[in-house]
Amino acid sequence: MFVPSIDLLDPSQASLYSSLSFFSSVILNNGNVDQIKSLINQTGSTLYWAPAKTVDEAVQLWDVGVLKVIFDLDTFVQNQSEFNGIADERIAVKCSASAVPSNLPVSTFIFSSASIAAEFAQTNKSLLTHGGIKTTVVELDQVHANTIAELHNQHLDVIVPASRLTVNSEDATKLNIADAFLATVKTDRADGLYTTMVVDESNKALGLVYSSKESVAESIRLGQGVYQSRQRGLWHKGLTSGATQTLKHIDYDCDGDALRFVVEQHGAGFCHLNTRNCFGHDTGISALEKTLKERKSNAPVGSYTARLFGDAKLLRAKIMEEAEELCDATDKEQVAWEAADLIYFMMTKCVNAGVSLADIEKNLDKKARKVTRRPGNAKPKWEEKINNVPATATPPPPAEGRIEMQKFVLNEIDEKQRLDLLLRPIIDSTEIIQRVTPIMQQVRQRGDAAILDFTRQFDRVELECPTIKAPFAPEMMQLDPQTKAAIDQAYENIYKFHDAQLDKEHLVVETMPGVVCSRFTRPIERVGLYVPGGSAVLPSTTLMLGIPAKVAGCKEIVIATPPRSDGSVVPEVLYVAHKVGASHVVKAGGAQAVAAMAYGTETVPKVDKIFGPGNQYVTAAKMVAQNDTGSLVAIDMPAGPSEVLVIADKTSNPVYVAADLLSQAEHGPDSQVVLLAVDLTKEQLEKIEDEVHNQAIALPRCDIIRKSIPHSFVLSMKTLEEAIEFSNQYAPEHLILHVDNAASVVPKVDNAGSVFVGPYSPESFGDYASGTNHTLPTYGYARMYSGVNTNGFVKHITSQECTAEGMNNLADTVMRLAEIEGLGAHRNAVAVRVADLRK
């Protein structure tokens, strides 16, 4: 067997992560615990090994899901007593000589010498306590498929560095991963094919097929089920029927003469008879899961399951009820009956949340690998029930409690507290980028197939094609007259303001006699516009991004937005896409949508610049794409949670102030809301606080506001100058001025995404229809970024034209500067011309 070894410090190996994750064992070198945890969370069946230098590091690795921790022999022997209770299969040791105690409680011995390893393996073949056999592994610099086969015959496994592996069948300088895997597989068939069992993620058999070296290589390269038909040759499963397979794992049996492919089956099923498997109908929990998924997408009238999907309170009550009945059950039949009821409601909850049976099993496996155990005591509220004693834990605040912001006074806080108030919540971009990067790599490698898979996984929608191409069907854009009129009015205002921003005249300047410099604009040819979905329908974002693209004259406009549960696009968004002249609408969200536009797929055109807001994963994906020189794509700006800063003095209307604060608080739990109260009395501030609470509890998104308002704050101060200074340092996305003579304050604003001046300029106007753009810099980026505007969709090109007079006037200056910088060719380009002129 070959054991791939990945160096996590080598970025060139990242492209192989997904391919190597199909195999049973993979070694992760030079990675920290968080990196390793992230990789484990992304894969299912792979059993990772990782080295540790200390006992504490080993425990951390085991707890995040590492199967086998590798120690130097001396380190393990010195700390052996610390590993009591750890199964042999969880430990490997690196050895330098064959004189190693054979009774060490470890499962794997790693050597750097093949001869020493072979000598050791001959005398150490004992079975492990929990099944399996002790293995001997050799780590070599140069490895070929023949080497792996020869060492396998000596009962040795081989570590192969990822740097020496490839999925490219035309790369003769490296070892193909399929060749490395098949080096230890045998077949007695005359045609050389390998018998292959295809199973689902719960290890239930789907069918029996055959594989060849070519089909295995294609499966690994594409991450799909590809087999060898004895009649038709290479067989990409589901290529014509749509019943494709996403490859999850590949291995072989203990005799090495039968392959097993673990796949996620899509479409009607594996069998040509449109059943999920070739052995009849599913039963048990997998059959229940399939039925629930069908009910989720297409429930018959009166379906109780459909009612549960739509009524979270009822589903919660039934889960609690059945759990209690299971606890009260006594005899075998009753326990089985109640357990089945609980599993039904539990799986309904899971399917409704997009959680599969495979996800549950993956979590069970991960928990089983932990070595640090919690006490396992009941939580306080349950402890109270079973022991009849009061709970000691502090109950969470009631859902109907008062909604209020934190309060501070500027002259009562120290400098550190003031600086802390200027900070936004810290986002761990490293972990987010680690999650986003594999998604983008999959889209880059697999194109539309990856988009469809991720849309199925994240949006729980089955699509046949990820794009809609213009012209869009009228029935897909049907709107009521009032909605259509509102969009048309907003379109007109936004178009006017953005059209006025466009540089329509060429800039021409004669810098000296005979030297004319000019600047002219050209549209960016292809732009991608990301329109979020999630908790709100956002045709306004489509307007804000699409109109400046149209004004600028961009030749191709691609819009990406998550699909609805039925696979369609929100008609309001599609109507705006039609008005701005979009060529394609991509039915995808998140990192996969950004990747599709950045790299292009079979149906998604590649773009030159990506615009639009989004959550932290969308922002991370945009940053990854921009930093990838292979994508050649720019982005508009980084983005963070929505935010507003309101400055209010004694002349402000507390009703208006509260309404403006809440207009941003409802965007999401991480929204940032700040009120700078200028010389307000206690009573005036209390009126605003009362309005915040009273208005919030009447709003449909009150649950979100309850989460965002408590981490927002009011900062009281004496003067308007103090407020302006704090605001400029905070650099808010939206700045609202509820102050006397608000227009006079605008010249003092240095940092803000957009300013809303006076009591009749609510932030909502800018969000929808005043004409300004609502895609603005957040997270303090207003210090150096502008909001989206027409100039972001064009590029400025400069030109210069010199006459003979200009050449003569400027030549000496340029030649001298070129001499100073030591650039002789630059000087020569001028010298040959001026020599002709000065003859």
C-alpha positions, 0 to 999 in steps of 0.5 A: 500500500502507498501512504501519501505524505503532504507538506502543508507548508508547500502551497504547490501541493494544495492542488492534490489535497482533494485527490489524496483525500480519497485514500485510506491513509494520508500523512500531514506534515508541518501543519498546526492543529487548526490546519489539520482540523480543517482538512479533517472536517472537509473529508470523510473516510480518510484516516490522517496521520500526523507527527507530534513532538510532545504528549500534549500535541498528540492529545490535541491531534487525536482530539481533532480526529487524527487517527494515528500520531507519529512519534520518534521512537525515543520520545515514545519510549520516554513517555510510554506511561502517558499513553495507557488506555490509547489503542495501539492503532492510534500510535506510530513510531519512527525508527532508525534501526531494526533493533526495536522492541516488538512488544511496543503498544504501537501499530505502525513502525516507520523506517527510512531504510528498506532493508532494515524495514524488511528485516523488521517486518519478517519478525513482526506480523502480530495482530492488533488487539482491536483487529488489523495487523501491525504494519511496517512502513518505509520512507524513500526519496525515490519511489516508482510503482514497481518499487511499491509492488516489490516492497508490498511483497516484503510486507512493507507499505511505502510513504510517497511525498505528494511532491512526487505525485500527480493526477496528470497522465501526461506528466512522466516526471512524477508518479501518477496517483492511480499507478501508486494505488494500483501497484498493490492491487491484483486481478486474475481476470484475463482482461486485466479489469478489477472487480469493483464494489460501489457503495454509498457513504453509509457503506451500503452496496449500490452495485458491482462494476469493473475498473481499469487503470484508466478509469481509476485515474479518471475517477481520482482526477475528476472526483467522480465515479468513472468505471470500465464497461466491458462493452462500451469502454470508459464509463463516466457514471451518469454522464447521459442520465444525470445520475452522477456520482461524487467520489468520496473514498477508494480502497481495496479489500484485505486480499487486494483483489477487489476495489471499493468505491465510496460515492455520493449518488445523485439523480434517480439512483445507481441502477439502470432500472432507476432504483437507488441500488441494483439489489432492490429497494432500500430499507431502514434509515437510508430508506427513511432519509431518501423518503424525507428528501423527496418529501422536502422537495415534493411533498403530497398534499396533506403530508405530515412530514411537510407540515413538520418541515414548515413548523419548527415548534411542532418538530421540536415538541415531537422530538422532545416527546419521543425522547421522553417516551424512549427514556420511559420505555422498558421492554425490548419491543417498546424500546425499539418502537419508541427509538424508531419514532425518535429516529424519524423525527430526528432525521426530519430535523436533519434533512430540513437542515441539510444534514445527511446520514453520512454527516451524522456518521462522520461526526460519530467517527470523529467523536470516536477518535477523541481521547479527551473525554468530558465528564458526561454529566447532564446539563443543569436543567436536566440535572434538576429534573432527574435529581429534583434539585434546582439548576445552578446555571444562569438561564439565558435572557428571555426572548421577550426581554428589553432590547438595548445597546451598551452605553459608554461616556467618552470622558469616563473611559480610558484610551484603551477602551476608546480604541476597543470601541473603534474595533470591529469583531475579529474574523479569523480569516485563516480558517475561512480561507482554508474552507473556501480554497478547496471549494474554489479548486473544485470549481476550477478543476470540475467546472459546472459539475462542482457548482451543481454539487455545491449547490446541492450541498449548501443550498439543498437544490438539485439543478440540471444547469447552473446558468440561465442565459439571456434573453430571459423568459418573460414568465420568469420575470413576472411582477405585480405592477406596484413592485415593477413601478418601484424597481423602475423608479429606483432604476431611473434615479440610480442611472441618473446619478451613475451616468453623471459620474462617467468621464465622458471627455478625454483629458488632454494636457500639453506638459511642455511644448511638443509633449501632449499627454492624454487620458481616456476611459474604456469599460472593463469588458467582462464583469461579475456581480454577486447578489447575495440571497440568504435571509433577504431578497435583494433586487436592490443589490442587482440595481446597484451593481448592474446599473454602473456596469451598464452605464460604463458600457461593459460588454458582458455582465454576469450575475450570480445569486443563490437559487430558491428552493425550487431552483428558480431565481427571484423574479425581481432579480431576474427583471433587473438583470434583464434591464441592465443587459446581463448575459448570464445569471448563475444560480449559485452562491458563496465561494462556488459562485465567486470561483465560477466567475473568476475561473469560468466554467462550461456555462459561466463566462470568465470575468475580469472583475467581481463586484458585490457584497456577501458574507465572510466566505464570499469575501474570502473567496474574492480575496483568494481569487484576486491573489491567484495570478492564474485567475487574472481577476480584480475585485471591488473591495473587501467587505464585512458585516453591515454597519451604521453610525448615527450622530444625534444631538438635542434637535434630533427626533428620537423616533427617526434616530431609533428607526435608522439604527434598526435599519442596519441592525436587522441585516444580521446578528453581526451587524454593527450599530453605533449611536454617538449622543452629543450633549443629550440629557438622560431623558433624551437618551432614554427616549431613543432607547425606548424607541429602539425597543418598541420599534424593534419588537414590532419588526418581522426580523426582531429575532436578528435584532435581538442578537445584533443590538446587544453588542452595539453601543451608545457613546455619549459626549459633550461636543459635535467635534468629538463626535466627528473625530470619533466617526472619522476614526471609526470610518463607518459604512453608513454615517447618518447626521441627526444634528442641527444644520447637518449640511454644514457638518459634511465638509468635516467628514473624512471617512465614511462609505455614504453620508445621510444628511438631516432628518429626512435622509434615511439610510433606506433611501440610499439602500434602494432608490435615492441614486447613490450606491449601497455597496459600500466599504465596511469594517473600517475600509472606508478609510481607503476604499470608495463605495461601488461607483461607475469609475470602478467599472472602467479603466483609465488609459493614458497616452503621450504624443511627442513632436520633433520639438517635444523630443528635442525639449525633453531628451536631455532630461530623460537621458540623464535620468536613465543614466542615473538609474543605470538603464542604458537601453532606456537612454539609447531609445532617446539618444538614437532619435535626438542624434538624428534631430541634432545633426 
